[in-house]
Amino acid sequence: MTRSPTEPRSRWSPWSLHGDGRSVRPGDVVHPDERLSWPRTVGIGVQHVVAMFGATFTVPLITGFPPATTLFFSGLGTLLFLLITGNRLPSYLGSSFAFIAPVLAAKTDGGIGAALGGIVVAGAALALVGVVVQLAGSRWIDALMPPVVTGAIVALIGLNLAPVAWDGGGSGTGVRAQPLIAVVTLVAILVATVAFRGFLARLSILLGVVVGWALAALLGELDPKAVTGLREAAWVGLPQFHAPGFSLRAVVLVVPVILVLIAENAGHVKAVATMTGRNLDKDMGRAFLGDGLATVLAGAGGGSGTTTYAENIGVMAATRVYSTAAYWVAGVAAVLLGLCPKFGALILTVPAGVLGGATTALYGLIAILGARIWIENRVDFHDPVNLMTAAVALIIGAANYTLTAGDLSFNGIALGTAAALLIYHGMRLIARLRGTTAESRRGPEPEL
């Protein structure tokens, strides 16, 4: 990719002006250390807020965290990430869906405080991985988590969450509570995905939620307490903060999520490097560190754990603007929205059926994302090691196998993650010791 001439960078600004600041020439991109004119940069930053919004506010709605608090910390986390990565990695840190299942399990055992403690420890563990990667390089991560393992872990998270979409994991909410509203919400999402082009198509989840909410309001299905809370909420004020508590059981449930966060962050860095034509491998450790510390910050104050957002990669691909200046705008905008209690109260009025319809699509997308990792990396499922790794891990996650040892409890995500790692590396080790080849290990495929 060619780079258009830019004006010299101001001593007061980390960004130089790209070209005339008004347009991007065909075949060119606006690099992270460049920007367009400030009005255009602000506009693109707002687009990033809209792109991340649908997924970011869905996570606290499902887990029972205050949405405004999560939004507030996602904005702060994004700004912290930009500082730690030295403005070289454009990214928005939104709520990670990987935290949903373990957080729900941790809340059941010890309340929101225990879940937040697990988030804090998971973030600290990811930050530690970032320090190690920055010092030792990232090749060992590829060796520990090859695509077959990464894809299996991502896919089993989506499958593990399926009962939450149906009935809230046993709480009686979700599709089961308001089937008509759930179906309309899901249909609206599907139609919006194909009826619109470009940016609007990427907002299909948000548009579906709006349609479902409107139908629920017309049918009188909104929670009266939530509506009253919306009327009484102030326009300006601090979000609801909550201190973490720490229990070994909650930590064991939540910490395995860092394997997903590692995969997501590494994928984000590689995607941005491909699109900008720059080698960013040397900044991968900083990405882990930034996301880890942002997650610690969120968990310490009552917010959801964070991750780099694929939704915002879509915005960058569409606009060809990778300027970190736009992400500073997005981060500040999210913080300001988090300081509006009225906005947080509005989110709390979203009914169970709407969440059920939206999460039916979202959780399915998570599962399919795991399959996409396999396809894009050409994982060979004729190799029985790959086949068994994925097969066993998926069933453990989907059925939510649970193992209790004293006061500790390991759910399907933790056990499925451990199974994927142990099966893959254990079978590979035995194969090397025995001197068997992939062909000699290959058995007959099961008949369907």
C-alpha positions in Angstrom: 0.0 0.0 0.0 1.2 3.5 -0.8 1.2 6.3 1.7 0.2 9.7 0.6 2.2 12.8 1.6 1.4 14.2 5.0 2.1 17.5 6.7 4.7 17.4 9.5 3.5 16.2 12.8 2.8 19.0 15.3 4.9 18.9 18.5 1.6 19.0 20.4 0.0 16.1 18.4 1.0 12.4 17.9 -0.8 12.5 14.5 0.2 14.0 11.2 -2.5 15.1 8.8 -3.2 12.6 6.0 -3.0 14.3 2.6 -5.5 17.2 2.6 -7.3 15.8 5.6 -10.5 15.5 3.6 -10.3 12.3 1.6 -8.4 9.0 1.2 -7.1 8.2 -2.3 -7.8 4.8 -3.9 -5.4 2.2 -2.6 -4.3 4.3 0.3 -5.1 4.1 4.0 -4.9 6.5 6.9 -2.3 5.0 9.2 -2.5 4.9 13.0 -0.2 7.9 13.4 -2.2 9.9 10.9 -5.6 11.6 11.0 -8.1 13.3 8.8 -9.4 16.8 9.7 -10.8 16.9 13.2 -14.5 17.1 12.2 -14.1 14.0 10.1 -12.1 12.3 12.8 -14.9 13.0 15.3 -17.4 11.6 12.9 -15.5 8.4 12.4 -15.0 8.1 16.2 -18.8 8.3 16.7 -19.2 5.5 14.1 -16.9 3.4 16.3 -19.1 4.0 19.3 -22.2 2.9 17.4 -20.4 -0.1 16.0 -19.4 -1.4 19.5 -22.5 -0.4 21.2 -24.8 -3.3 20.4 -22.5 -6.0 21.7 -21.0 -3.9 24.6 -24.4 -3.2 26.3 -25.7 -6.7 25.7 -23.1 -8.3 27.9 -24.0 -6.4 31.1 -27.7 -7.0 30.4 -27.2 -10.7 30.3 -24.8 -10.8 33.3 -26.8 -8.4 35.5 -24.0 -5.8 35.6 -24.9 -2.0 35.4 -24.8 -1.2 31.7 -23.7 2.4 32.3 -20.8 1.2 34.4 -19.6 -1.2 31.8 -19.8 1.4 29.1 -17.9 3.9 31.3 -15.1 1.4 31.9 -15.0 0.3 28.2 -14.2 3.9 27.3 -11.6 4.2 30.0 -10.1 0.9 29.0 -9.8 2.0 25.4 -8.0 5.1 26.4 -5.6 3.1 28.6 -5.0 0.6 25.8 -4.1 3.4 23.4 -1.6 4.8 26.0 0.0 1.4 26.6 0.3 0.6 22.9 1.8 4.0 22.2 -1.0 5.0 19.8 0.2 2.3 17.3 -2.7 -0.2 17.6 -6.2 1.2 16.7 -8.7 -0.7 18.8 -11.9 -0.3 20.9 -12.1 -2.4 24.0 -15.7 -3.5 24.5 -17.4 -6.2 26.7 -16.1 -9.7 26.0 -18.8 -12.4 25.4 -16.2 -14.9 26.6 -16.9 -13.7 30.2 -20.6 -14.3 30.1 -20.9 -18.0 31.1 -18.2 -18.0 33.8 -19.4 -14.7 35.3 -23.0 -16.1 35.5 -21.6 -19.2 37.2 -19.5 -17.1 39.6 -22.4 -14.8 40.5 -24.5 -17.8 41.4 -21.9 -19.0 43.8 -20.7 -15.7 45.3 -22.6 -12.7 43.9 -21.4 -9.9 41.7 -18.4 -9.2 44.0 -17.0 -12.7 43.4 -17.6 -12.4 39.7 -15.7 -9.1 39.6 -12.9 -10.6 41.6 -12.6 -13.3 38.9 -12.5 -10.6 36.2 -9.7 -8.8 38.0 -7.6 -11.9 38.4 -8.2 -12.8 34.7 -7.1 -9.4 33.6 -4.0 -9.5 35.8 -3.1 -12.9 34.2 -3.5 -11.5 30.7 -1.4 -8.5 31.6 1.3 -10.9 32.9 1.1 -12.9 29.6 1.6 -9.5 27.8 4.8 -8.8 29.8 6.2 -12.3 28.9 5.3 -11.9 25.2 6.9 -8.5 25.1 10.1 -9.9 26.5 10.2 -13.3 24.9 8.2 -12.9 21.7 4.9 -14.4 20.6 5.9 -17.7 18.9 5.2 -19.8 22.0 1.6 -18.7 21.9 1.1 -20.1 18.4 2.7 -23.3 19.6 0.5 -23.6 22.8 -2.7 -22.6 21.0 -2.7 -23.7 17.3 -5.8 -22.9 15.3 -7.6 -26.2 16.1 -7.4 -25.4 19.8 -8.3 -21.7 19.4 -11.3 -22.5 17.2 -12.5 -25.2 19.6 -12.4 -22.9 22.6 -14.2 -20.1 20.8 -16.9 -22.5 19.4 -17.5 -24.2 22.8 -18.2 -20.9 24.4 -21.0 -20.1 22.0 -22.5 -23.6 22.4 -22.2 -23.4 26.2 -24.2 -20.2 26.2 -27.1 -21.7 24.2 -29.3 -22.4 27.3 -28.9 -18.7 28.3 -30.6 -17.6 25.1 -33.5 -20.0 25.6 -34.3 -19.5 29.3 -31.6 -17.5 30.9 -29.8 -20.6 31.9 -32.7 -21.7 34.1 -33.9 -18.3 35.3 -37.0 -18.3 33.1 -35.9 -15.3 31.0 -34.9 -15.2 27.3 -36.9 -16.6 24.4 -38.9 -18.8 26.7 -40.3 -15.8 28.6 -41.5 -13.7 25.6 -41.4 -16.0 22.5 -43.3 -13.6 20.1 -41.0 -10.6 21.0 -38.0 -12.9 20.7 -38.9 -14.1 17.3 -39.7 -10.6 16.0 -36.3 -9.4 17.3 -34.5 -12.3 15.6 -36.3 -11.8 12.3 -35.5 -8.1 12.4 -31.8 -8.9 12.9 -31.8 -11.3 10.0 -33.7 -9.0 7.7 -31.5 -6.0 8.6 -28.4 -8.0 7.8 -29.4 -8.5 4.2 -31.6 -5.5 3.6 -29.0 -2.9 4.3 -25.6 -2.3 2.9 -22.3 -1.4 4.5 -22.3 0.2 7.9 -26.0 -0.3 8.6 -25.7 -4.0 8.0 -23.1 -4.2 10.7 -25.7 -2.6 13.1 -28.2 -5.4 12.5 -28.1 -6.6 16.2 -28.7 -3.0 17.5 -31.5 -2.5 14.9 -33.2 -5.8 15.9 -33.1 -4.8 19.6 -34.7 -1.5 18.8 -37.5 -3.2 16.8 -38.0 -5.7 19.6 -38.1 -3.0 22.2 -40.7 -1.0 20.2 -42.9 -4.1 19.9 -42.6 -4.8 23.6 -43.6 -1.2 24.4 -46.6 -1.4 22.1 -47.8 -4.7 23.8 -47.2 -3.3 27.3 -44.4 -5.9 27.9 -41.8 -3.5 29.4 -40.9 -4.0 33.0 -42.9 -1.3 34.9 -40.0 -0.9 37.5 -37.5 -0.4 34.7 -39.7 2.2 33.1 -40.2 4.0 36.4 -36.4 4.0 36.9 -36.0 5.5 33.4 -38.3 8.4 34.3 -36.6 9.1 37.6 -33.0 8.7 36.4 -30.9 11.9 36.2 -29.3 13.0 33.0 -25.8 13.5 34.6 -24.2 11.5 37.3 -21.7 8.9 38.2 -22.3 5.3 37.2 -23.0 2.6 39.8 -19.6 1.3 41.1 -19.1 -2.0 42.8 -16.0 -3.4 44.6 -14.7 -6.9 43.8 -14.5 -9.7 46.3 -12.2 -12.6 45.8 -12.9 -16.3 46.1 -10.9 -19.2 44.7 -14.0 -20.8 43.2 -14.9 -17.7 41.1 -11.3 -17.2 40.0 -11.1 -20.8 38.8 -14.3 -20.3 36.8 -13.3 -17.0 35.1 -9.5 -17.3 34.5 -9.7 -19.7 31.6 -11.2 -16.9 29.6 -7.8 -15.4 29.1 -7.1 -18.1 26.4 -9.9 -16.6 24.3 -8.7 -13.1 25.0 -5.2 -14.0 23.8 -6.6 -15.4 20.6 -8.8 -12.4 20.1 -6.0 -9.9 20.7 -3.5 -11.7 18.6 -6.1 -11.9 15.7 -6.8 -8.2 16.0 -3.1 -7.3 15.8 -2.6 -9.5 12.8 -5.7 -8.1 11.1 -4.6 -4.5 11.5 -1.1 -5.4 10.4 -2.5 -6.9 7.2 -4.8 -4.0 6.4 -2.2 -1.3 7.1 0.8 -3.1 5.5 2.8 -2.8 8.8 4.5 -5.5 10.9 2.9 -5.1 14.4 4.2 -8.4 16.0 6.5 -6.4 18.2 3.4 -4.7 19.8 1.5 -7.9 20.5 2.7 -8.0 24.1 1.6 -4.4 24.6 -1.9 -5.4 23.3 -2.2 -8.2 25.8 -0.9 -5.9 28.6 -3.3 -3.1 27.6 -6.4 -5.4 27.4 -5.3 -7.1 30.7 -5.0 -3.8 32.6 -8.2 -2.5 31.1 -10.0 -5.7 32.3 -8.4 -5.2 35.8 -9.7 -1.6 35.9 -13.2 -2.7 34.8 -13.4 -5.5 37.3 -12.2 -3.2 40.1 -15.1 -0.8 39.6 -18.0 -3.0 38.6 -17.6 -3.3 34.8 -17.4 -6.2 32.4 -14.1 -7.7 31.2 -12.9 -6.3 27.9 -11.5 -7.4 24.6 -10.5 -5.9 21.2 -13.6 -5.6 19.0 -14.0 -7.2 15.6 -17.0 -4.8 15.0 -14.6 -1.9 14.9 -12.3 -3.6 12.4 -15.3 -3.6 10.1 -15.5 0.2 10.4 -11.8 0.6 9.7 -12.0 -1.7 6.7 -15.0 0.3 5.3 -13.5 3.7 5.9 -9.8 2.8 5.4 -9.1 5.0 8.4 -6.9 3.3 11.0 -6.1 6.5 12.9 -5.9 6.1 16.7 -7.2 9.6 17.0 -10.7 8.3 16.1 -10.4 5.8 19.0 -9.6 8.5 21.4 -12.8 10.2 20.3 -14.7 6.9 20.8 -13.2 6.3 24.2 -14.1 9.8 25.4 -17.6 9.5 24.0 -18.2 6.2 25.8 -17.0 7.7 29.1 -19.4 10.6 28.7 -22.3 8.2 27.9 -21.4 6.3 31.0 -21.8 9.5 33.0 -25.5 9.7 31.9 -27.7 7.6 34.3 -30.7 8.2 32.0 -28.9 6.3 29.3 -28.1 3.4 31.6 -31.7 3.3 32.8 -32.9 3.1 29.2 -30.8 0.1 28.5 -32.3 -1.7 31.6 -35.7 -1.4 30.0 -34.8 -3.9 27.3 -37.1 -6.9 28.0 -36.1 -10.6 28.3 -37.6 -11.6 25.0 -35.5 -9.0 23.1 -32.4 -10.3 24.8 -33.4 -13.9 23.9 -33.8 -13.1 20.3 -30.6 -11.1 20.0 -28.5 -13.7 21.9 -29.8 -16.5 19.8 -28.0 -14.9 16.9 -25.0 -13.6 18.9 -24.2 -16.9 20.6 -24.5 -18.7 17.3 -22.1 -16.3 15.8 -19.6 -17.0 18.5 -19.8 -20.7 17.8 -19.5 -20.2 14.0 -16.5 -17.9 14.6 -14.7 -20.9 16.0 -15.5 -22.8 12.8 -14.3 -19.8 10.8 -10.9 -20.0 12.6 -10.6 -23.6 11.5 -11.5 -22.8 7.9 -9.3 -19.7 7.5 -6.3 -21.6 8.9 -7.1 -24.8 6.9 -7.2 -27.1 9.9 -6.9 -30.7 8.6 -9.7 -32.7 10.2 -8.5 -35.9 8.5 -5.8 -35.8 11.2 -7.4 -37.6 14.1 -5.5 -35.4 16.6 -7.3 -32.3 15.3 -10.5 -34.2 15.0 -10.5 -35.5 18.6 -9.4 -32.2 20.0 -12.3 -30.4 18.6 -14.9 -33.2 19.0 -14.3 -33.8 22.8 -13.9 -30.1 23.7 -17.2 -29.1 21.9 -19.3 -31.7 23.6 -17.8 -30.9 27.1 -18.6 -27.2 26.5 -22.1 -27.7 24.9 -23.3 -30.1 27.6 -21.6 -27.9 30.3 -19.8 -30.8 32.0 -19.2 -29.8 35.6 -16.5 -31.1 38.0 -16.6 -30.3 41.7 -13.6 -30.8 43.9 -14.2 -29.6 47.4 -15.2 -25.9 47.3 -14.0 -25.6 43.7 -16.3 -26.0 40.7 -15.2 -26.2 37.1 -17.8 -25.6 34.4 -18.0 -26.6 30.7 -15.9 -23.7 29.5 -13.0 -24.3 31.9 -13.1 -28.1 31.4 -13.6 -27.8 27.6 -10.6 -25.4 27.4 -8.4 -27.7 29.5 -9.5 -30.7 27.4 -8.6 -29.0 24.1 -5.1 -28.2 25.3 -4.5 -31.5 27.0 -5.9 -33.7 24.2 -4.0 -31.8 21.4 -0.6 -31.7 23.1 -1.0 -35.1 24.7 -1.9 -36.9 21.5 0.9 -35.1 19.6 3.4 -36.1 22.3 2.4 -39.8 22.1 2.5 -39.7 18.3 6.0 -38.3 18.4 7.2 -40.9 21.0 5.6 -43.7 19.0 6.9 -42.4 15.7 3.5 -42.6 14.1 2.6 -40.5 11.1 -0.7 -38.7 10.5 -1.5 -41.2 7.8 -1.0 -44.2 10.0 -3.0 -42.7 12.8 -5.9 -41.9 10.4 -8.8 -44.2 11.0 -12.1 -44.6 9.2 -14.3 -41.6 9.3 -17.7 -42.1 11.1 -20.6 -42.7 8.9 -23.4 -40.1 9.1 
